[in-house]
Structures are given as C-alpha cells and as structure tokens.
Amino acid sequence: MSAAPERKDFAATKQMKQVMAKHFGSFAEGPEQGKKTAWCTSVGPAELLRAMGFNVFFPENHGAMLGATRKAMELIPLANAEGFSPDICSYLTSDIGSYLKGETPLQRMGMPGVPKADVLVFNTNQCRDVKDWFQWYARHWNVPCLGVHTPRAVGEVDESLIQYVAAQTEALVEPLEEVVGTKLDIDKLRDIIRLSKECTELWKQVLETAATVPSPITFFDGTIQMGPAVVMRGTQDAVDFYKVLLAELEQRIADGVAAIEGERTRIYWEGMPIWGKLKDLSNQFLQLRICVVASTYCNSWIFDDLDPDNPFTGMARAYSEIFICRSDDRKEQYIEQMAEKFQIDGILYHDAKTCPNNSNCRYEMPQRMRRKLGKPFLTINGDLNDLRLYSDEQTRTNIEAFAEQLAEV
C-alpha cells in the first residue's frame, strides 16, 4: 500500500496572516485616528466606503470565523431567544449570538469585540437576511442603515438593471458624507477600484491555477487564502499578497508539485463551505486522493466588471453578475464552463440548511447537470455554521461511496 499523501502548506500563508492581522488591528486604532467604521456585506460597495475614509468591517467574515472555531452552536440559541428563527442564516444568528454573549474570536486579536458601526451598508444581491441582520444592529446602536436592493434570479444583466443598481449605489454618497463628515473624492474612488480590480484579477489567476493537472491548490486552500480578497479588496496589501501567492503557485506548477500527491479524480464543490468541518473534509479527500479543484464559493469574489473609469456602473455590474443572484439557467451555464475548464469528474453539492439562497440542489439542478455533463454527483446535508445539522458518519460514508463511483467512471 502506498503511503498516505501529506498536506502541502503555502509559504505565502504567513504573509496572509500578517495582512489580515493588520486589517483587524485597524479597528482598534480607528477611533483614535478619527476614522469611522462602516459595516458592509461581503459583496457590497466596499470600494465606496474605503474611498470615503471608513474602516470597513465585514460581519459575514466574522460569521465564518465563528463557524470555523466551532463556537456557533453555543451562540445561535441566544439569537433564537432574541426572536430570530433557527431556520435563517446561521452567520446571522451566530454573529448576533456572539454579540449578545460578548464572546468572539476577535478577542484573540486584541479586539474587545466586533467594532461598533457608525453606519451599516448592505446589498441584497445575496439574500434578504443581510438586511435584517444589519437593521438589528442599526436599531441597537441607533445608527443609519443604508442599502442597495439588487434583483435576484437574474437572467441577463441588462442596462436597465445596471442603471437601477448604479443609481442606488450613487444615492448612498450623500448620507455617507453626512456620517463621515467629508465629501467623496471621485479620484480616490477610482484609485481604490483600480486596486480592487487588480486584486480580483490576481485572485482569479490564483484559482485558475487549479485547471492544471495535477492541481497545485484545492478548494480547501482557497477558503483560507481568500481572506484578503473578501475583506481587503481595494488595498495595496491585498494586491501584494496575491502576487506572492500566485508566484508560489506558478512555481509549484513548474516543479510538478501537486496539492494532492497522486491526484486520482477532480471534483467541483457547489455551495457554501461547512466551516467547522473543513479540516476533516480536506483530510478525507486528501486520503482518497480526490482534489476539489474549484467552487462557485471561492469564485464569488471575482469582479471582472469593476471599472475605474465608470465607478458606479462598474460596481453595479460587478455586484449584480455574481452567481448567487442569477437564474438557474445562468448558474447551469456557469457550472458547465467550470466543469470544462477544470476538467472535473464529478460535482459535490452542499445543501446548507440555513442558506437556501446558496444551496442549488433543491430544485433538480444536480439531475439536470448530470444529464448535461454525464458526470456523477453527490449531495451532502449540513450547514455553513450549525454543526447540529451535519452528520460526520453519514457524510464520510457518502463521500467514500462517491469516491468508488468516480473510480468506476
């Protein structure tokens, strides 16, 4: 029997941890430097907020931390007692539960807790939950809550939609100026969008290295390395980090270094990560020599349409093109393209109980994709944060059976 493959860590991870620590450290320094804090949804107008001088905090990132540290199950009931259903987004309930209990992984970074927002800005391109989430804090802190309402289940992203979203984004400027006490510098906005676009182009190149056979990176690596693309886009630090990571990946390809030694099969992950089980799942796929080469999730922070010359329409198009707010026809076209690009052998769908908006296996899509692609699929039941909805034994057994199925194809 051949020796079990070993995980290959990235040298760039050290720099990633440094830039992320710098990002979170800015919230402790912000009030003393006169900077105000804006909360922003993960696919919201972060570039506009940075251009106006805010420190930008992303509570979905905090929600993922709570899932990854397996603290969510202790916290969700506190939000349920506050009136939030157990069936809604477990990022939301974990985060509000964390606030109510006064416990957060951020305390290990020297922060007393989540930074108090001076304003909260959402975009409903992902779901309605983000609006309800932000409005709870706005009422609690008596601060403004502003938003962009993006249509969902969108087929063609046409000019009328872009103008509708762009007008809403531009309308944020005046109330944000009132909060921050300064006028928007349009040239600064263009510069930040330019950095954000460079970051997204580098992140795209990072993920596309997985099209190489064998792949130098896995989906599980991507969920770690994506941090700066999520919370630091629009900064030079994020750009500098992805240049280093991309160079390391290109060297791996040149040297023939695979993320999974003896890669046998390649699959696509559709849906949310199961944050508290990423290490366990990564290890199981490693032992099976199955490489999860691509996902819609990690690709959610690729914004090709950002345009420094047309800031508002560029942001509107970029944040309306994302997978989660598209029609099933468009989603299926996208998955077909990804299947071809990454030479996948099968698809794993995660049915996340509290995230119906990013669970695409509930209305026959896996069966349609199997007919189109001729590729086997597996659906696993779980959740992004609430591990009470996840079965270790059932998932492990199902993945083992899926591996046998893939080997027979």
VENZIRA-V69923 format. One record per residue. N is the residue number from 1. SS is DSSP state (A for helix, B for strand, O for the rest). PSI is psi in radians with two decimals (999 if undefined). NEAR is the number of other C-alpha atoms within 12 Angstrom. Layout:
# VENZIRA-V69923
N&SS&PSI&NEAR ; N&SS&PSI&NEAR
This chain:
# VENZIRA-V69923
1&O&2.34&4 ; 2&O&2.65&10 ; 3&O&2.57&11 ; 4&O&2.43&17 ; 5&O&2.70&24 ; 6&O&2.58&22 ; 7&O&2.44&25 ; 8&O&1.87&23 ; 9&O&2.81&24 ; 10&O&2.34&27 ; 11&O&-0.55&19 ; 12&O&-0.29&24 ; 13&A&-0.58&25 ; 14&A&-0.76&17 ; 15&A&-0.65&24 ; 16&A&-0.75&30 ; 17&A&-0.62&24 ; 18&A&-0.78&20 ; 19&A&-0.57&29 ; 20&A&-0.68&31 ; 21&A&-0.68&24 ; 22&A&-0.72&24 ; 23&A&-0.89&31 ; 24&A&-0.52&35 ; 25&A&-0.45&27 ; 26&A&-0.44&27 ; 27&A&-0.57&34 ; 28&A&-0.58&28 ; 29&A&-0.42&19 ; 30&A&-0.96&26 ; 31&A&-0.65&18 ; 32&A&-0.50&11 ; 33&A&0.07&14 ; 34&O&0.17&17 ; 35&O&2.47&26 ; 36&O&2.84&34 ; 37&B&2.31&38 ; 38&B&2.31&43 ; 39&B&2.49&45 ; 40&B&2.43&41 ; 41&O&2.73&42 ; 42&O&-0.49&37 ; 43&O&0.90&43 ; 44&O&-3.10&48 ; 45&O&1.08&56 ; 46&A&-0.63&43 ; 47&A&-0.72&48 ; 48&A&-0.76&44 ; 49&A&-0.73&48 ; 50&A&-0.73&37 ; 51&A&-0.48&35 ; 52&O&0.05&35 ; 53&O&0.15&29 ; 54&O&2.57&36 ; 55&B&2.33&41 ; 56&B&2.14&44 ; 57&B&2.40&41 ; 58&O&1.77&43 ; 59&A&-0.40&41 ; 60&A&-0.62&36 ; 61&A&-0.70&37 ; 62&A&-0.70&42 ; 63&A&-0.73&42 ; 64&A&-0.65&40 ; 65&A&-0.74&34 ; 66&A&-0.60&38 ; 67&A&-0.78&39 ; 68&A&-0.57&31 ; 69&O&0.02&28 ; 70&O&0.56&27 ; 71&O&-0.22&32 ; 72&A&-0.66&42 ; 73&A&-0.45&31 ; 74&A&-0.41&28 ; 75&A&-0.60&34 ; 76&A&-0.75&39 ; 77&A&-0.49&28 ; 78&A&-0.68&26 ; 79&A&-0.60&31 ; 80&A&-0.72&24 ; 81&A&-0.42&15 ; 82&A&-0.27&17 ; 83&O&0.06&18 ; 84&O&2.27&26 ; 85&O&2.56&20 ; 86&O&-0.27&29 ; 87&O&-0.16&23 ; 88&O&3.07&30 ; 89&O&2.13&41 ; 90&A&-0.20&50 ; 91&A&-0.87&45 ; 92&A&-0.93&48 ; 93&A&-0.60&48 ; 94&A&-0.79&47 ; 95&A&-0.82&46 ; 96&A&-0.65&41 ; 97&A&-0.69&33 ; 98&A&-0.77&34 ; 99&A&-0.76&33 ; 100&A&-0.60&25 ; 101&A&-0.34&21 ; 102&O&0.49&19 ; 103&O&2.33&26 ; 104&O&2.58&35 ; 105&A&-0.34&28 ; 106&A&-0.39&31 ; 107&A&-0.45&20 ; 108&A&-0.22&16 ; 109&A&0.16&21 ; 110&O&0.12&19 ; 111&O&2.50&23 ; 112&O&-0.41&19 ; 113&O&-2.88&27 ; 114&O&2.50&37 ; 115&O&2.37&35 ; 116&O&2.29&30 ; 117&O&2.48&37 ; 118&O&-0.36&38 ; 119&B&2.60&36 ; 120&B&2.32&47 ; 121&B&2.09&46 ; 122&B&2.83&42 ; 123&B&2.21&40 ; 124&O&0.27&35 ; 125&O&-0.41&37 ; 126&O&-0.80&37 ; 127&O&2.98&32 ; 128&O&-0.36&27 ; 129&A&-0.63&29 ; 130&A&-0.61&41 ; 131&A&-0.83&30 ; 132&A&-0.66&29 ; 133&A&-0.90&38 ; 134&A&-0.62&39 ; 135&A&-0.54&27 ; 136&A&-0.83&28 ; 137&A&-0.66&31 ; 138&A&-0.72&24 ; 139&A&-0.69&17 ; 140&A&-0.70&19 ; 141&A&-0.11&17 ; 142&O&0.90&16 ; 143&O&2.85&24 ; 144&B&2.56&28 ; 145&B&2.04&33 ; 146&B&2.68&36 ; 147&B&2.81&35 ; 148&B&2.21&36 ; 149&O&1.81&30 ; 150&O&2.35&39 ; 151&O&2.68&31 ; 152&O&2.97&28 ; 153&O&0.72&26 ; 154&B&2.32&24 ; 155&O&-1.61&22 ; 156&O&2.29&22 ; 157&O&1.59&29 ; 158&O&3.09&17 ; 159&A&-0.60&16 ; 160&A&-0.69&17 ; 161&A&-0.78&25 ; 162&A&-0.78&31 ; 163&A&-0.63&23 ; 164&A&-0.82&24 ; 165&A&-0.70&36 ; 166&A&-0.71&31 ; 167&A&-0.68&25 ; 168&A&-0.70&29 ; 169&A&-0.75&36 ; 170&A&-0.54&31 ; 171&A&-0.25&20 ; 172&A&-0.39&33 ; 173&A&-0.88&31 ; 174&A&-0.88&19 ; 175&A&-0.53&27 ; 176&A&-0.64&35 ; 177&A&-0.64&24 ; 178&A&-0.65&17 ; 179&A&-0.81&28 ; 180&A&-0.37&27 ; 181&O&0.23&18 ; 182&O&2.82&19 ; 183&O&2.62&21 ; 184&O&2.29&27 ; 185&O&1.85&19 ; 186&A&-0.55&23 ; 187&A&-0.63&18 ; 188&A&-0.68&24 ; 189&A&-0.76&35 ; 190&A&-0.70&28 ; 191&A&-0.72&27 ; 192&A&-0.68&36 ; 193&A&-0.64&40 ; 194&A&-0.77&32 ; 195&A&-0.70&32 ; 196&A&-0.71&46 ; 197&A&-0.70&36 ; 198&A&-0.70&33 ; 199&A&-0.81&40 ; 200&A&-0.61&38 ; 201&A&-0.70&28 ; 202&A&-0.73&34 ; 203&A&-0.69&41 ; 204&A&-0.77&30 ; 205&A&-0.67&25 ; 206&A&-0.90&42 ; 207&A&-0.60&43 ; 208&A&-0.17&32 ; 209&A&-0.38&34 ; 210&A&-0.17&41 ; 211&A&-0.32&34 ; 212&O&2.51&31 ; 213&O&2.06&30 ; 214&O&2.77&32 ; 215&O&2.44&41 ; 216&O&-0.04&43 ; 217&O&2.65&47 ; 218&O&2.92&49 ; 219&A&-0.69&44 ; 220&A&-0.66&39 ; 221&A&-0.73&37 ; 222&A&-0.64&41 ; 223&A&-0.40&37 ; 224&A&-0.84&31 ; 225&A&-0.18&36 ; 226&O&-0.19&38 ; 227&A&-0.94&37 ; 228&A&-0.58&42 ; 229&A&-0.51&46 ; 230&A&-0.93&43 ; 231&A&-0.14&40 ; 232&O&0.23&43 ; 233&O&2.49&49 ; 234&O&0.11&37 ; 235&O&2.67&36 ; 236&A&-0.57&24 ; 237&A&-0.72&29 ; 238&A&-0.75&38 ; 239&A&-0.83&31 ; 240&A&-0.69&28 ; 241&A&-0.81&36 ; 242&A&-0.43&40 ; 243&A&-0.73&26 ; 244&A&-0.81&26 ; 245&A&-0.76&37 ; 246&A&-0.73&32 ; 247&A&-0.69&23 ; 248&A&-0.71&24 ; 249&A&-0.73&37 ; 250&A&-0.61&27 ; 251&A&-0.66&18 ; 252&A&-0.76&28 ; 253&A&-0.78&24 ; 254&A&-0.61&17 ; 255&A&-0.04&14 ; 256&O&0.51&19 ; 257&O&2.08&27 ; 258&O&2.54&35 ; 259&O&-0.64&41 ; 260&O&1.87&39 ; 261&O&2.30&29 ; 262&O&0.54&26 ; 263&O&2.14&32 ; 264&O&-0.81&30 ; 265&B&2.82&34 ; 266&B&2.23&46 ; 267&B&2.89&41 ; 268&B&2.34&42 ; 269&B&2.05&44 ; 270&B&2.08&43 ; 271&O&-3.00&42 ; 272&O&2.68&44 ; 273&O&2.76&42 ; 274&O&1.59&49 ; 275&A&-0.72&37 ; 276&A&-0.07&31 ; 277&A&0.21&31 ; 278&A&-0.74&32 ; 279&A&-0.79&22 ; 280&A&-0.79&19 ; 281&A&-0.72&32 ; 282&A&-0.76&36 ; 283&A&-0.68&26 ; 284&A&-0.79&29 ; 285&A&-0.61&38 ; 286&A&-0.82&36 ; 287&A&-0.58&26 ; 288&A&-0.09&32 ; 289&O&0.66&35 ; 290&B&2.21&42 ; 291&B&2.09&48 ; 292&B&1.73&49 ; 293&B&-0.36&52 ; 294&B&2.87&45 ; 295&B&2.71&42 ; 296&O&-0.51&39 ; 297&O&-0.97&34 ; 298&A&-0.52&38 ; 299&A&-0.08&39 ; 300&A&-0.22&35 ; 301&A&0.61&41 ; 302&O&2.00&34 ; 303&O&1.32&38 ; 304&O&-0.46&30 ; 305&O&0.05&30 ; 306&O&2.40&38 ; 307&O&1.87&28 ; 308&A&-0.50&28 ; 309&A&-0.38&20 ; 310&A&1.31&24 ; 311&A&-0.83&34 ; 312&A&-0.74&34 ; 313&A&-0.59&31 ; 314&A&-0.81&35 ; 315&A&-0.73&44 ; 316&A&-0.79&42 ; 317&A&-0.80&36 ; 318&A&-0.73&38 ; 319&A&-0.04&45 ; 320&A&-0.20&46 ; 321&O&-0.12&39 ; 322&O&2.63&40 ; 323&A&-0.79&40 ; 324&A&-0.46&38 ; 325&A&0.29&35 ; 326&B&2.86&29 ; 327&O&2.83&24 ; 328&A&-0.65&29 ; 329&A&-0.79&20 ; 330&A&-0.68&23 ; 331&A&-0.73&32 ; 332&A&-0.67&30 ; 333&A&-0.73&21 ; 334&A&-0.82&24 ; 335&A&-0.67&40 ; 336&A&-0.78&29 ; 337&A&-0.73&22 ; 338&A&-0.68&31 ; 339&A&-0.70&35 ; 340&A&-0.84&22 ; 341&A&-0.75&24 ; 342&O&0.08&33 ; 343&O&0.94&29 ; 344&O&2.68&38 ; 345&O&-0.28&36 ; 346&B&2.99&42 ; 347&B&2.33&46 ; 348&B&2.17&46 ; 349&B&2.28&39 ; 350&B&2.02&38 ; 351&B&1.67&33 ; 352&B&2.00&36 ; 353&O&-0.79&32 ; 354&O&0.18&36 ; 355&O&1.21&36 ; 356&A&-0.45&29 ; 357&A&-0.41&32 ; 358&A&0.52&35 ; 359&O&1.91&38 ; 360&O&0.51&40 ; 361&O&0.21&34 ; 362&O&-0.18&23 ; 363&O&0.77&14 ; 364&O&0.13&17 ; 365&A&-0.76&31 ; 366&A&-0.69&34 ; 367&A&-0.70&22 ; 368&A&-0.73&24 ; 369&A&-0.58&32 ; 370&A&-0.70&23 ; 371&A&-0.66&15 ; 372&A&-0.73&18 ; 373&A&-0.37&25 ; 374&O&0.44&19 ; 375&O&2.43&31 ; 376&B&2.80&32 ; 377&B&2.81&36 ; 378&B&2.37&35 ; 379&B&2.22&31 ; 380&B&2.49&37 ; 381&B&2.36&35 ; 382&B&-2.51&32 ; 383&O&2.81&40 ; 384&O&-0.70&44 ; 385&O&-0.60&45 ; 386&O&1.69&42 ; 387&A&-0.10&32 ; 388&A&-0.28&27 ; 389&A&0.19&26 ; 390&O&2.39&26 ; 391&O&2.01&18 ; 392&A&-0.88&22 ; 393&A&-0.82&14 ; 394&A&-0.77&16 ; 395&A&-0.79&28 ; 396&A&-0.79&25 ; 397&A&-0.75&17 ; 398&A&-0.68&22 ; 399&A&-0.68&33 ; 400&A&-0.73&23 ; 401&A&-0.65&19 ; 402&A&-0.70&30 ; 403&A&-0.71&33 ; 404&A&-0.68&20 ; 405&A&-0.76&19 ; 406&A&-0.63&27 ; 407&A&-0.43&19 ; 408&A&-0.22&14 ; 409&O&999&16
